[in-house]
């Protein structure tokens, strides 16, 4: 194989690698978009639930509601 043929083969191989990387990045981007969408939906649900809990607590006169304590699964609200 002469030098020119070798260079052409190396360039073709590199172009193939770059196309493969581009496809992988596209798939990663699509996956990240799906994750972000799910995260935003979950955050929205959490906010709605929080609003409902505070509304219920307000209607009940905040009886027995301690907003400073940890929740049962260990999450602690940040201030």
PDB file with one MODEL, atoms N, CA, C and O in Angstrom:
MODEL        1
ATOM      1  N   UNK A   1       0.862  -1.176   0.000  1.00  0.00           N
ATOM      2  CA  UNK A   1       0.000   0.000   0.000  1.00  0.00           C
ATOM      3  C   UNK A   1       0.906   1.236   0.000  1.00  0.00           C
ATOM      4  O   UNK A   1       1.797   1.375   0.838  1.00  0.00           O
ATOM      5  N   UNK A   2       0.657   2.105  -0.941  1.00  0.00           N
ATOM      6  CA  UNK A   2       1.481   3.313  -1.000  1.00  0.00           C
ATOM      7  C   UNK A   2       1.016   4.343   0.032  1.00  0.00           C
ATOM      8  O   UNK A   2      -0.022   4.186   0.675  1.00  0.00           O
ATOM      9  N   UNK A   3       1.796   5.368   0.162  1.00  0.00           N
ATOM     10  CA  UNK A   3       1.544   6.384   1.197  1.00  0.00           C
ATOM     11  C   UNK A   3       0.180   7.063   1.008  1.00  0.00           C
ATOM     12  O   UNK A   3      -0.549   7.273   1.978  1.00  0.00           O
ATOM     13  N   UNK A   4      -0.154   7.396  -0.213  1.00  0.00           N
ATOM     14  CA  UNK A   4      -1.429   8.079  -0.489  1.00  0.00           C
ATOM     15  C   UNK A   4      -2.612   7.191  -0.096  1.00  0.00           C
ATOM     16  O   UNK A   4      -3.564   7.673   0.519  1.00  0.00           O
ATOM     17  N   UNK A   5      -2.564   5.928  -0.436  1.00  0.00           N
ATOM     18  CA  UNK A   5      -3.641   5.001  -0.086  1.00  0.00           C
ATOM     19  C   UNK A   5      -3.778   4.866   1.422  1.00  0.00           C
ATOM     20  O   UNK A   5      -4.887   4.810   1.953  1.00  0.00           O
ATOM     21  N   UNK A   6      -2.646   4.815   2.101  1.00  0.00           N
ATOM     22  CA  UNK A   6      -2.660   4.715   3.560  1.00  0.00           C
ATOM     23  C   UNK A   6      -3.319   5.945   4.177  1.00  0.00           C
ATOM     24  O   UNK A   6      -4.143   5.828   5.084  1.00  0.00           O
ATOM     25  N   UNK A   7      -2.953   7.121   3.681  1.00  0.00           N
ATOM     26  CA  UNK A   7      -3.536   8.366   4.192  1.00  0.00           C
ATOM     27  C   UNK A   7      -5.043   8.378   3.950  1.00  0.00           C
ATOM     28  O   UNK A   7      -5.806   8.753   4.841  1.00  0.00           O
ATOM     29  N   UNK A   8      -5.480   7.975   2.765  1.00  0.00           N
ATOM     30  CA  UNK A   8      -6.912   7.949   2.460  1.00  0.00           C
ATOM     31  C   UNK A   8      -7.665   6.985   3.381  1.00  0.00           C
ATOM     32  O   UNK A   8      -8.762   7.297   3.846  1.00  0.00           O
ATOM     33  N   UNK A   9      -7.085   5.834   3.638  1.00  0.00           N
ATOM     34  CA  UNK A   9      -7.720   4.865   4.538  1.00  0.00           C
ATOM     35  C   UNK A   9      -7.817   5.416   5.958  1.00  0.00           C
ATOM     36  O   UNK A   9      -8.832   5.235   6.630  1.00  0.00           O
ATOM     37  N   UNK A  10      -6.767   6.084   6.409  1.00  0.00           N
ATOM     38  CA  UNK A  10      -6.791   6.681   7.751  1.00  0.00           C
ATOM     39  C   UNK A  10      -7.845   7.782   7.843  1.00  0.00           C
ATOM     40  O   UNK A  10      -8.540   7.897   8.852  1.00  0.00           O
ATOM     41  N   UNK A  11      -7.961   8.584   6.798  1.00  0.00           N
ATOM     42  CA  UNK A  11      -8.969   9.656   6.781  1.00  0.00           C
ATOM     43  C   UNK A  11     -10.369   9.051   6.795  1.00  0.00           C
ATOM     44  O   UNK A  11     -11.237   9.519   7.533  1.00  0.00           O
ATOM     45  N   UNK A  12     -10.597   8.018   5.988  1.00  0.00           N
ATOM     46  CA  UNK A  12     -11.912   7.360   5.976  1.00  0.00           C
ATOM     47  C   UNK A  12     -12.248   6.781   7.346  1.00  0.00           C
ATOM     48  O   UNK A  12     -13.377   6.901   7.823  1.00  0.00           O
ATOM     49  N   UNK A  13     -11.261   6.156   7.967  1.00  0.00           N
ATOM     50  CA  UNK A  13     -11.494   5.574   9.292  1.00  0.00           C
ATOM     51  C   UNK A  13     -11.834   6.667  10.299  1.00  0.00           C
ATOM     52  O   UNK A  13     -12.724   6.502  11.133  1.00  0.00           O
ATOM     53  N   UNK A  14     -11.120   7.777  10.212  1.00  0.00           N
ATOM     54  CA  UNK A  14     -11.367   8.883  11.150  1.00  0.00           C
ATOM     55  C   UNK A  14     -12.759   9.479  10.933  1.00  0.00           C
ATOM     56  O   UNK A  14     -13.458   9.790  11.898  1.00  0.00           O
ATOM     57  N   UNK A  15     -13.159   9.639   9.677  1.00  0.00           N
ATOM     58  CA  UNK A  15     -14.501  10.157   9.372  1.00  0.00           C
ATOM     59  C   UNK A  15     -15.555   9.209   9.936  1.00  0.00           C
ATOM     60  O   UNK A  15     -16.556   9.655  10.497  1.00  0.00           O
ATOM     61  N   UNK A  16     -15.334   7.905   9.788  1.00  0.00           N
ATOM     62  CA  UNK A  16     -16.264   6.922  10.348  1.00  0.00           C
ATOM     63  C   UNK A  16     -16.364   7.027  11.857  1.00  0.00           C
ATOM     64  O   UNK A  16     -17.455   6.950  12.422  1.00  0.00           O
ATOM     65  N   UNK A  17     -15.209   7.206  12.517  1.00  0.00           N
ATOM     66  CA  UNK A  17     -15.214   7.370  13.976  1.00  0.00           C
ATOM     67  C   UNK A  17     -15.983   8.625  14.377  1.00  0.00           C
ATOM     68  O   UNK A  17     -16.767   8.606  15.325  1.00  0.00           O
ATOM     69  N   UNK A  18     -15.751   9.713  13.648  1.00  0.00           N
ATOM     70  CA  UNK A  18     -16.439  10.969  13.963  1.00  0.00           C
ATOM     71  C   UNK A  18     -17.944  10.847  13.766  1.00  0.00           C
ATOM     72  O   UNK A  18     -18.716  11.396  14.551  1.00  0.00           O
ATOM     73  N   UNK A  19     -18.366  10.140  12.736  1.00  0.00           N
ATOM     74  CA  UNK A  19     -19.799   9.926  12.513  1.00  0.00           C
ATOM     75  C   UNK A  19     -20.393   9.097  13.649  1.00  0.00           C
ATOM     76  O   UNK A  19     -21.497   9.371  14.120  1.00  0.00           O
ATOM     77  N   UNK A  20     -19.652   8.087  14.080  1.00  0.00           N
ATOM     78  CA  UNK A  20     -20.112   7.268  15.201  1.00  0.00           C
ATOM     79  C   UNK A  20     -20.248   8.091  16.472  1.00  0.00           C
ATOM     80  O   UNK A  20     -21.228   7.956  17.204  1.00  0.00           O
ATOM     81  N   UNK A  21     -19.253   8.951  16.736  1.00  0.00           N
ATOM     82  CA  UNK A  21     -19.314   9.806  17.926  1.00  0.00           C
ATOM     83  C   UNK A  21     -20.478  10.787  17.835  1.00  0.00           C
ATOM     84  O   UNK A  21     -21.143  11.061  18.834  1.00  0.00           O
ATOM     85  N   UNK A  22     -20.724  11.319  16.633  1.00  0.00           N
ATOM     86  CA  UNK A  22     -21.843  12.240  16.435  1.00  0.00           C
ATOM     87  C   UNK A  22     -23.166  11.544  16.736  1.00  0.00           C
ATOM     88  O   UNK A  22     -24.034  12.115  17.395  1.00  0.00           O
ATOM     89  N   UNK A  23     -23.318  10.323  16.257  1.00  0.00           N
ATOM     90  CA  UNK A  23     -24.546   9.563  16.526  1.00  0.00           C
ATOM     91  C   UNK A  23     -24.716   9.302  18.016  1.00  0.00           C
ATOM     92  O   UNK A  23     -25.820   9.423  18.547  1.00  0.00           O
ATOM     93  N   UNK A  24     -23.628   8.945  18.693  1.00  0.00           N
ATOM     94  CA  UNK A  24     -23.701   8.703  20.137  1.00  0.00           C
ATOM     95  C   UNK A  24     -24.085   9.976  20.884  1.00  0.00           C
ATOM     96  O   UNK A  24     -24.897   9.937  21.808  1.00  0.00           O
ATOM     97  N   UNK A  25     -23.499  11.106  20.482  1.00  0.00           N
ATOM     98  CA  UNK A  25     -23.844  12.375  21.126  1.00  0.00           C
ATOM     99  C   UNK A  25     -25.306  12.741  20.897  1.00  0.00           C
ATOM    100  O   UNK A  25     -25.960  13.267  21.798  1.00  0.00           O
ATOM    101  N   UNK A  26     -25.819  12.472  19.712  1.00  0.00           N
ATOM    102  CA  UNK A  26     -27.238  12.724  19.433  1.00  0.00           C
ATOM    103  C   UNK A  26     -28.124  11.875  20.343  1.00  0.00           C
ATOM    104  O   UNK A  26     -29.116  12.363  20.883  1.00  0.00           O
ATOM    105  N   UNK A  27     -27.762  10.608  20.509  1.00  0.00           N
ATOM    106  CA  UNK A  27     -28.538   9.727  21.383  1.00  0.00           C
ATOM    107  C   UNK A  27     -28.465  10.190  22.831  1.00  0.00           C
ATOM    108  O   UNK A  27     -29.466  10.157  23.547  1.00  0.00           O
ATOM    109  N   UNK A  28     -27.282  10.622  23.263  1.00  0.00           N
ATOM    110  CA  UNK A  28     -27.134  11.132  24.625  1.00  0.00           C
ATOM    111  C   UNK A  28     -27.997  12.377  24.808  1.00  0.00           C
ATOM    112  O   UNK A  28     -28.666  12.524  25.831  1.00  0.00           O
ATOM    113  N   UNK A  29     -27.983  13.276  23.817  1.00  0.00           N
ATOM    114  CA  UNK A  29     -28.805  14.487  23.889  1.00  0.00           C
ATOM    115  C   UNK A  29     -30.280  14.162  23.996  1.00  0.00           C
ATOM    116  O   UNK A  29     -31.003  14.787  24.772  1.00  0.00           O
ATOM    117  N   UNK A  30     -30.733  13.186  23.220  1.00  0.00           N
ATOM    118  CA  UNK A  30     -32.133  12.767  23.276  1.00  0.00           C
ATOM    119  C   UNK A  30     -32.470  12.202  24.649  1.00  0.00           C
ATOM    120  O   UNK A  30     -33.524  12.502  25.211  1.00  0.00           O
ATOM    121  N   UNK A  31     -31.572  11.386  25.186  1.00  0.00           N
ATOM    122  CA  UNK A  31     -31.801  10.811  26.517  1.00  0.00           C
ATOM    123  C   UNK A  31     -31.843  11.900  27.580  1.00  0.00           C
ATOM    124  O   UNK A  31     -32.685  11.862  28.478  1.00  0.00           O
ATOM    125  N   UNK A  32     -30.942  12.865  27.482  1.00  0.00           N
ATOM    126  CA  UNK A  32     -30.931  13.957  28.456  1.00  0.00           C
ATOM    127  C   UNK A  32     -32.209  14.787  28.376  1.00  0.00           C
ATOM    128  O   UNK A  32     -32.721  15.235  29.402  1.00  0.00           O
ATOM    129  N   UNK A  33     -32.724  14.995  27.173  1.00  0.00           N
ATOM    130  CA  UNK A  33     -33.990  15.721  27.022  1.00  0.00           C
ATOM    131  C   UNK A  33     -35.123  14.972  27.713  1.00  0.00           C
ATOM    132  O   UNK A  33     -35.956  15.583  28.382  1.00  0.00           O
ATOM    133  N   UNK A  34     -35.157  13.650  27.553  1.00  0.00           N
ATOM    134  CA  UNK A  34     -36.196  12.848  28.205  1.00  0.00           C
ATOM    135  C   UNK A  34     -36.059  12.925  29.718  1.00  0.00           C
ATOM    136  O   UNK A  34     -37.057  13.044  30.429  1.00  0.00           O
ATOM    137  N   UNK A  35     -34.828  12.858  30.212  1.00  0.00           N
ATOM    138  CA  UNK A  35     -34.594  12.939  31.657  1.00  0.00           C
ATOM    139  C   UNK A  35     -35.031  14.303  32.178  1.00  0.00           C
ATOM    140  O   UNK A  35     -35.682  14.387  33.220  1.00  0.00           O
ATOM    141  N   UNK A  36     -34.681  15.369  31.466  1.00  0.00           N
ATOM    142  CA  UNK A  36     -35.062  16.715  31.891  1.00  0.00           C
ATOM    143  C   UNK A  36     -36.574  16.875  31.912  1.00  0.00           C
ATOM    144  O   UNK A  36     -37.124  17.474  32.836  1.00  0.00           O
ATOM    145  N   UNK A  37     -37.259  16.335  30.882  1.00  0.00           N
ATOM    146  CA  UNK A  37     -38.723  16.401  30.851  1.00  0.00           C
ATOM    147  C   UNK A  37     -39.325  15.690  32.055  1.00  0.00           C
ATOM    148  O   UNK A  37     -40.238  16.209  32.697  1.00  0.00           O
ATOM    149  N   UNK A  38     -38.811  14.503  32.358  1.00  0.00           N
ATOM    150  CA  UNK A  38     -39.317  13.744  33.506  1.00  0.00           C
ATOM    151  C   UNK A  38     -39.026  14.485  34.805  1.00  0.00           C
ATOM    152  O   UNK A  38     -39.864  14.519  35.705  1.00  0.00           O
ATOM    153  N   UNK A  39     -37.838  15.080  34.902  1.00  0.00           N
ATOM    154  CA  UNK A  39     -37.472  15.837  36.095  1.00  0.00           C
ATOM    155  C   UNK A  39     -38.406  17.030  36.284  1.00  0.00           C
ATOM    156  O   UNK A  39     -38.833  17.305  37.405  1.00  0.00           O
ATOM    157  N   UNK A  40     -38.725  17.738  35.210  1.00  0.00           N
ATOM    158  CA  UNK A  40     -39.610  18.894  35.308  1.00  0.00           C
ATOM    159  C   UNK A  40     -41.024  18.476  35.701  1.00  0.00           C
ATOM    160  O   UNK A  40     -41.679  19.168  36.480  1.00  0.00           O
ATOM    161  N   UNK A  41     -41.497  17.352  35.169  1.00  0.00           N
ATOM    162  CA  UNK A  41     -42.821  16.853  35.546  1.00  0.00           C
ATOM    163  C   UNK A  41     -42.854  16.471  37.019  1.00  0.00           C
ATOM    164  O   UNK A  41     -43.817  16.775  37.723  1.00  0.00           O
ATOM    165  N   UNK A  42     -41.806  15.806  37.482  1.00  0.00           N
ATOM    166  CA  UNK A  42     -41.735  15.410  38.884  1.00  0.00           C
ATOM    167  C   UNK A  42     -41.679  16.636  39.787  1.00  0.00           C
ATOM    168  O   UNK A  42     -42.353  16.682  40.816  1.00  0.00           O
ATOM    169  N   UNK A  43     -40.888  17.616  39.411  1.00  0.00           N
ATOM    170  CA  UNK A  43     -40.798  18.843  40.195  1.00  0.00           C
ATOM    171  C   UNK A  43     -42.145  19.551  40.257  1.00  0.00           C
ATOM    172  O   UNK A  43     -42.526  20.070  41.306  1.00  0.00           O
ATOM    173  N   UNK A  44     -42.860  19.574  39.151  1.00  0.00           N
ATOM    174  CA  UNK A  44     -44.186  20.184  39.117  1.00  0.00           C
ATOM    175  C   UNK A  44     -45.142  19.459  40.059  1.00  0.00           C
ATOM    176  O   UNK A  44     -45.887  20.093  40.805  1.00  0.00           O
ATOM    177  N   UNK A  45     -45.116  18.123  40.022  1.00  0.00           N
ATOM    178  CA  UNK A  45     -45.971  17.334  40.925  1.00  0.00           C
ATOM    179  C   UNK A  45     -45.616  17.597  42.383  1.00  0.00           C
ATOM    180  O   UNK A  45     -46.497  17.721  43.233  1.00  0.00           O
ATOM    181  N   UNK A  46     -44.316  17.681  42.664  1.00  0.00           N
ATOM    182  CA  UNK A  46     -43.888  17.930  44.042  1.00  0.00           C
ATOM    183  C   UNK A  46     -44.373  19.296  44.519  1.00  0.00           C
ATOM    184  O   UNK A  46     -44.815  19.437  45.659  1.00  0.00           O
ATOM    185  N   UNK A  47     -44.292  20.295  43.651  1.00  0.00           N
ATOM    186  CA  UNK A  47     -44.748  21.638  44.022  1.00  0.00           C
ATOM    187  C   UNK A  47     -46.253  21.650  44.270  1.00  0.00           C
ATOM    188  O   UNK A  47     -46.724  22.267  45.226  1.00  0.00           O
ATOM    189  N   UNK A  48     -47.006  20.968  43.407  1.00  0.00           N
ATOM    190  CA  UNK A  48     -48.456  20.903  43.597  1.00  0.00           C
ATOM    191  C   UNK A  48     -48.797  20.205  44.904  1.00  0.00           C
ATOM    192  O   UNK A  48     -49.666  20.659  45.648  1.00  0.00           O
ATOM    193  N   UNK A  49     -48.110  19.099  45.185  1.00  0.00           N
ATOM    194  CA  UNK A  49     -48.356  18.386  46.438  1.00  0.00           C
ATOM    195  C   UNK A  49     -48.004  19.248  47.635  1.00  0.00           C
ATOM    196  O   UNK A  49     -48.717  19.241  48.639  1.00  0.00           O
ATOM    197  N   UNK A  50     -46.909  19.993  47.539  1.00  0.00           N
ATOM    198  CA  UNK A  50     -46.497  20.870  48.633  1.00  0.00           C
ATOM    199  C   UNK A  50     -47.564  21.945  48.864  1.00  0.00           C
ATOM    200  O   UNK A  50     -47.927  22.235  50.004  1.00  0.00           O
ATOM    201  N   UNK A  51     -48.061  22.529  47.775  1.00  0.00           N
ATOM    202  CA  UNK A  51     -49.112  23.540  47.894  1.00  0.00           C
ATOM    203  C   UNK A  51     -50.361  22.946  48.534  1.00  0.00           C
ATOM    204  O   UNK A  51     -50.981  23.569  49.396  1.00  0.00           O
ATOM    205  N   UNK A  52     -50.727  21.740  48.109  1.00  0.00           N
ATOM    206  CA  UNK A  52     -51.909  21.088  48.677  1.00  0.00           C
ATOM    207  C   UNK A  52     -51.722  20.790  50.163  1.00  0.00           C
ATOM    208  O   UNK A  52     -52.652  20.955  50.953  1.00  0.00           O
ATOM    209  N   UNK A  53     -50.532  20.355  50.540  1.00  0.00           N
ATOM    210  CA  UNK A  53     -50.261  20.052  51.949  1.00  0.00           C
ATOM    211  C   UNK A  53     -50.365  21.319  52.785  1.00  0.00           C
ATOM    212  O   UNK A  53     -50.976  21.314  53.854  1.00  0.00           O
ATOM    213  N   UNK A  54     -49.763  22.413  52.296  1.00  0.00           N
ATOM    214  CA  UNK A  54     -49.830  23.665  53.050  1.00  0.00           C
ATOM    215  C   UNK A  54     -51.263  24.198  53.115  1.00  0.00           C
ATOM    216  O   UNK A  54     -51.671  24.748  54.138  1.00  0.00           O
ATOM    217  N   UNK A  55     -52.025  24.040  52.033  1.00  0.00           N
ATOM    218  CA  UNK A  55     -53.421  24.480  52.047  1.00  0.00           C
ATOM    219  C   UNK A  55     -54.219  23.670  53.058  1.00  0.00           C
ATOM    220  O   UNK A  55     -55.022  24.228  53.806  1.00  0.00           O
ATOM    221  N   UNK A  56     -54.006  22.363  53.085  1.00  0.00           N
ATOM    222  CA  UNK A  56     -54.701  21.507  54.045  1.00  0.00           C
ATOM    223  C   UNK A  56     -54.295  21.863  55.471  1.00  0.00           C
ATOM    224  O   UNK A  56     -55.139  21.937  56.364  1.00  0.00           O
ATOM    225  N   UNK A  57     -53.000  22.080  55.679  1.00  0.00           N
ATOM    226  CA  UNK A  57     -52.526  22.454  57.015  1.00  0.00           C
ATOM    227  C   UNK A  57     -53.124  23.781  57.443  1.00  0.00           C
ATOM    228  O   UNK A  57     -53.457  23.965  58.614  1.00  0.00           O
ATOM    229  N   UNK A  58     -53.262  24.706  56.504  1.00  0.00           N
ATOM    230  CA  UNK A  58     -53.841  26.007  56.810  1.00  0.00           C
ATOM    231  C   UNK A  58     -55.307  25.868  57.203  1.00  0.00           C
ATOM    232  O   UNK A  58     -55.767  26.514  58.144  1.00  0.00           O
ATOM    233  N   UNK A  59     -56.037  25.024  56.480  1.00  0.00           N
ATOM    234  CA  UNK A  59     -57.445  24.805  56.802  1.00  0.00           C
ATOM    235  C   UNK A  59     -57.613  24.137  58.155  1.00  0.00           C
ATOM    236  O   UNK A  59     -58.601  24.374  58.851  1.00  0.00           O
ATOM    237  N   UNK A  60     -56.657  23.309  58.527  1.00  0.00           N
ATOM    238  CA  UNK A  60     -56.751  22.602  59.803  1.00  0.00           C
ATOM    239  C   UNK A  60     -56.110  23.397  60.934  1.00  0.00           C
ATOM    240  O   UNK A  60     -56.039  22.923  62.067  1.00  0.00           O
ATOM    241  N   UNK A  61     -55.649  24.596  60.630  1.00  0.00           N
ATOM    242  CA  UNK A  61     -55.076  25.434  61.662  1.00  0.00           C
ATOM    243  C   UNK A  61     -53.666  25.025  62.039  1.00  0.00           C
ATOM    244  O   UNK A  61     -53.220  25.295  63.154  1.00  0.00           O
ATOM    245  N   UNK A  62     -52.958  24.377  61.124  1.00  0.00           N
ATOM    246  CA  UNK A  62     -51.574  23.961  61.352  1.00  0.00           C
ATOM    247  C   UNK A  62     -51.425  23.040  62.552  1.00  0.00           C
ATOM    248  O   UNK A  62     -50.362  22.998  63.171  1.00  0.00           O
ATOM    249  N   UNK A  63     -52.469  22.307  62.885  1.00  0.00           N
ATOM    250  CA  UNK A  63     -52.426  21.400  64.029  1.00  0.00           C
ATOM    251  C   UNK A  63     -51.459  20.262  63.734  1.00  0.00           C
ATOM    252  O   UNK A  63     -51.637  19.515  62.772  1.00  0.00           O
ATOM    253  N   UNK A  64     -50.447  20.139  64.562  1.00  0.00           N
ATOM    254  CA  UNK A  64     -49.517  19.020  64.450  1.00  0.00           C
ATOM    255  C   UNK A  64     -48.588  19.072  63.258  1.00  0.00           C
ATOM    256  O   UNK A  64     -47.940  18.072  62.951  1.00  0.00           O
ATOM    257  N   UNK A  65     -48.498  20.190  62.580  1.00  0.00           N
ATOM    258  CA  UNK A  65     -47.607  20.285  61.430  1.00  0.00           C
ATOM    259  C   UNK A  65     -46.337  21.000  61.850  1.00  0.00           C
ATOM    260  O   UNK A  65     -46.364  22.165  62.248  1.00  0.00           O
ATOM    261  N   UNK A  66     -45.235  20.293  61.758  1.00  0.00           N
ATOM    262  CA  UNK A  66     -43.935  20.865  62.097  1.00  0.00           C
ATOM    263  C   UNK A  66     -43.106  20.914  60.823  1.00  0.00           C
ATOM    264  O   UNK A  66     -42.612  19.880  60.372  1.00  0.00           O
ATOM    265  N   UNK A  67     -42.945  22.092  60.237  1.00  0.00           N
ATOM    266  CA  UNK A  67     -42.255  22.237  58.960  1.00  0.00           C
ATOM    267  C   UNK A  67     -40.743  22.137  59.097  1.00  0.00           C
ATOM    268  O   UNK A  67     -40.043  22.059  58.087  1.00  0.00           O
ATOM    269  N   UNK A  68     -40.224  22.137  60.309  1.00  0.00           N
ATOM    270  CA  UNK A  68     -38.776  22.118  60.490  1.00  0.00           C
ATOM    271  C   UNK A  68     -38.211  20.716  60.633  1.00  0.00           C
ATOM    272  O   UNK A  68     -36.991  20.551  60.608  1.00  0.00           O
ATOM    273  N   UNK A  69     -39.047  19.707  60.783  1.00  0.00           N
ATOM    274  CA  UNK A  69     -38.567  18.344  61.016  1.00  0.00           C
ATOM    275  C   UNK A  69     -38.318  17.612  59.716  1.00  0.00           C
ATOM    276  O   UNK A  69     -38.838  17.978  58.662  1.00  0.00           O
ATOM    277  N   UNK A  70     -37.506  16.563  59.816  1.00  0.00           N
ATOM    278  CA  UNK A  70     -37.239  15.703  58.662  1.00  0.00           C
ATOM    279  C   UNK A  70     -38.492  14.934  58.291  1.00  0.00           C
ATOM    280  O   UNK A  70     -39.314  14.600  59.144  1.00  0.00           O
ATOM    281  N   UNK A  71     -38.619  14.661  57.004  1.00  0.00           N
ATOM    282  CA  UNK A  71     -39.707  13.813  56.552  1.00  0.00           C
ATOM    283  C   UNK A  71     -39.351  12.361  56.838  1.00  0.00           C
ATOM    284  O   UNK A  71     -38.206  12.049  57.165  1.00  0.00           O
ATOM    285  N   UNK A  72     -40.320  11.488  56.717  1.00  0.00           N
ATOM    286  CA  UNK A  72     -40.125  10.092  57.095  1.00  0.00           C
ATOM    287  C   UNK A  72     -39.042   9.394  56.285  1.00  0.00           C
ATOM    288  O   UNK A  72     -38.454   8.424  56.764  1.00  0.00           O
ATOM    289  N   UNK A  73     -38.763   9.860  55.070  1.00  0.00           N
ATOM    290  CA  UNK A  73     -37.748   9.194  54.263  1.00  0.00           C
ATOM    291  C   UNK A  73     -36.400   9.900  54.346  1.00  0.00           C
ATOM    292  O   UNK A  73     -35.511   9.625  53.541  1.00  0.00           O
ATOM    293  N   UNK A  74     -36.236  10.806  55.307  1.00  0.00           N
ATOM    294  CA  UNK A  74     -34.941  11.395  55.596  1.00  0.00           C
ATOM    295  C   UNK A  74     -34.626  12.696  54.888  1.00  0.00           C
ATOM    296  O   UNK A  74     -33.572  13.283  55.133  1.00  0.00           O
ATOM    297  N   UNK A  75     -35.507  13.167  54.018  1.00  0.00           N
ATOM    298  CA  UNK A  75     -35.241  14.420  53.329  1.00  0.00           C
ATOM    299  C   UNK A  75     -35.495  15.572  54.269  1.00  0.00           C
ATOM    300  O   UNK A  75     -36.490  15.577  54.993  1.00  0.00           O
ATOM    301  N   UNK A  76     -34.614  16.543  54.269  1.00  0.00           N
ATOM    302  CA  UNK A  76     -34.796  17.711  55.118  1.00  0.00           C
ATOM    303  C   UNK A  76     -34.872  18.942  54.230  1.00  0.00           C
ATOM    304  O   UNK A  76     -33.996  19.151  53.391  1.00  0.00           O
ATOM    305  N   UNK A  77     -35.901  19.756  54.401  1.00  0.00           N
ATOM    306  CA  UNK A  77     -36.025  20.942  53.552  1.00  0.00           C
ATOM    307  C   UNK A  77     -34.876  21.907  53.788  1.00  0.00           C
ATOM    308  O   UNK A  77     -34.384  22.044  54.908  1.00  0.00           O
ATOM    309  N   UNK A  78     -34.453  22.575  52.716  1.00  0.00           N
ATOM    310  CA  UNK A  78     -33.410  23.588  52.847  1.00  0.00           C
ATOM    311  C   UNK A  78     -34.063  24.947  52.940  1.00  0.00           C
ATOM    312  O   UNK A  78     -35.127  25.177  52.366  1.00  0.00           O
ATOM    313  N   UNK A  79     -33.439  25.822  53.644  1.00  0.00           N
ATOM    314  CA  UNK A  79     -33.991  27.176  53.814  1.00  0.00           C
ATOM    315  C   UNK A  79     -33.415  28.121  52.810  1.00  0.00           C
ATOM    316  O   UNK A  79     -33.762  29.302  52.803  1.00  0.00           O
TER     317      UNK A  79
ENDMDL
END
